[in-house]
Amino acid sequence: MERAGPKGGTVKPGEILDIYQRKGAVWLFDYSGDQAAPHAELTSGLCSDGYFNSAKVLCDPYAVEVLARQLMLRLHARGIRNVDVVVGSAYAAITLSFELARLMGASHGFTEKALDENDPTKSVMTWKRLTFREGTEILQCEELITTFKTTLEVREAIRSGNDYPVEFIPVVATAIWRPENLQTTLDREFDVEALVAKEVRTWKPEDCPLCKQGSPRMRPKQNWAKLTGQTTT
């Protein structure tokens, strides 16, 4: 298996992004290239000018160790060294949050998905296998953050499902942060420590400027070679 990259000192975001590119796990629309090249159609039906498939990276234990070590170094630079527990969301963030917990000498836990009792067609985050003692300091780790919906659901699940009050470190660690606008300031209780911060925009098909300029929309996983020009799937 191809090795992901160095494990030692802090590396630049471009080097982290290179890991994703070598794994065939990222595509970004080239605005300087062929404007009629295809763009991504997300599961939601929205159009997008970028796509990350973290599973292709996080299935490689060596790559997970590289990413977790880089997150640890960045957290150390913020003065975050001693935490009780690292938690991740179901299910994509489990391997990365586990490795970060191991490196930081902390315990590990993760939320799970269950059917919503009020709407069986939807799933909700739950916390039910572990109980943290009162005052436990929790560091949250995600593999990818877009709108903070999952991030907030994880916190709510732990707060409502744990028997005692807990404390969240005011920083969420993530490999990829892909907001639509990096300059937007949101009213939230935490900061983000990301290895890669990349603006990725989405549009409804009727509003998509890429569709209007003749770029066909394609589902990334089913059309990876056409979308990226790569043969890796």
Residue pairs with C-beta under 8 A, 6 or more apart in sequence:
1 60
1 62
2 22
2 23
3 62
4 19
4 22
4 23
4 57
4 60
4 62
4 63
4 66
4 67
5 11
5 15
5 16
5 18
5 19
5 63
5 66
6 15
6 66
7 65
7 66
7 69
9 73
10 70
10 73
10 74
10 77
11 70
13 195
13 196
13 197
16 67
16 70
16 175
16 195
16 196
17 26
17 196
17 198
19 57
19 63
19 66
19 67
20 26
20 52
20 56
20 57
20 176
20 196
23 56
23 57
23 60
23 63
23 232
24 53
24 56
24 224
24 228
24 230
24 232
24 233
25 52
25 53
25 54
25 55
25 56
25 57
26 50
26 51
26 52
26 53
27 40
27 50
27 51
27 220
27 224
27 227
27 228
28 49
28 50
28 198
28 200
29 37
29 39
29 40
29 49
29 50
29 210
29 215
30 37
31 49
35 213
35 214
35 215
36 213
36 214
36 215
37 215
38 215
38 216
38 217
38 218
38 223
38 226
38 227
39 47
39 48
39 49
39 208
39 210
39 211
39 215
39 216
39 217
39 218
39 227
40 47
40 48
40 49
40 50
40 51
40 217
40 218
40 219
40 220
40 227
41 47
41 48
41 217
41 218
41 219
41 220
42 48
42 51
42 202
43 219
45 205
46 202
46 203
46 204
46 205
47 202
47 203
47 204
47 205
47 208
47 210
47 211
47 217
48 200
48 201
48 202
48 203
49 200
49 201
49 210
50 178
50 198
50 200
50 201
51 200
51 220
51 227
52 144
52 176
52 178
52 200
53 220
53 221
54 92
54 143
54 144
54 175
54 176
55 92
57 63
57 64
57 67
57 175
58 64
58 67
58 92
58 95
58 96
58 143
59 95
61 95
64 95
64 96
64 99
65 99
67 96
67 99
67 175
67 195
68 96
68 99
68 100
68 102
68 103
69 103
70 195
71 96
71 100
71 141
71 173
71 174
71 175
71 193
71 195
72 100
72 103
72 104
74 173
74 193
74 195
75 81
75 104
75 139
75 171
75 173
75 193
78 171
78 193
80 139
80 169
80 171
81 104
82 137
83 104
83 106
83 137
83 138
83 139
83 169
84 106
84 107
84 132
84 136
84 137
84 138
85 101
85 106
85 107
85 108
85 109
85 132
85 136
85 137
85 138
85 139
86 97
86 98
86 100
86 101
86 104
86 106
86 107
86 108
86 109
86 138
86 139
86 140
86 141
87 97
87 108
87 109
87 110
87 111
87 138
87 139
87 140
87 141
87 154
87 158
88 94
88 96
88 97
88 98
88 108
88 110
88 111
88 140
88 141
88 142
88 143
88 154
89 110
89 111
89 125
89 142
89 150
89 151
89 153
89 154
90 110
90 111
90 112
90 113
90 125
91 110
91 113
92 143
92 144
93 110
93 141
93 142
93 143
94 110
96 141
96 142
96 143
96 175
97 108
97 110
97 141
97 142
98 108
98 110
100 139
100 141
100 173
101 107
101 108
101 141
102 108
104 139
106 139
109 127
109 129
109 130
109 132
111 125
111 126
111 127
111 153
111 154
111 157
111 158
112 125
112 126
112 127
112 128
112 129
113 123
113 124
113 125
113 126
114 123
114 124
114 126
115 122
115 123
115 124
116 122
116 123
116 124
124 153
124 157
125 150
125 153
125 154
125 156
125 157
126 157
126 161
127 157
127 158
127 160
127 161
127 162
128 161
131 162
131 163
131 164
132 138
132 158
132 162
132 164
132 166
133 164
134 164
134 165
134 166
135 164
135 165
135 166
135 167
136 164
136 166
136 167
137 166
137 167
137 168
137 169
138 158
138 166
138 167
138 168
138 169
139 168
139 169
139 171
139 173
140 151
140 154
140 155
140 168
140 169
140 172
140 173
140 190
141 172
141 173
141 174
142 150
142 151
142 154
142 172
142 173
142 174
142 175
143 174
143 175
143 176
144 174
144 175
144 176
144 177
144 178
145 151
145 172
145 174
145 176
145 177
145 178
145 179
145 192
145 194
146 178
146 179
146 200
147 179
148 186
148 188
151 172
151 190
155 168
158 166
159 165
159 166
168 189
168 190
169 190
170 189
170 190
170 191
171 190
171 191
171 192
171 193
172 190
172 191
172 192
172 193
173 193
173 194
174 192
174 193
174 194
174 195
175 194
175 195
175 196
176 194
176 195
176 196
176 198
177 192
177 194
177 196
177 197
177 198
178 197
178 198
178 199
178 200
179 197
179 199
179 200
180 199
180 200
180 201
180 202
181 199
182 197
182 199
203 209
203 210
205 211
205 217
208 217
210 217
211 217
218 226
218 227
220 227
221 233
224 230
224 232
224 233
225 231
225 233
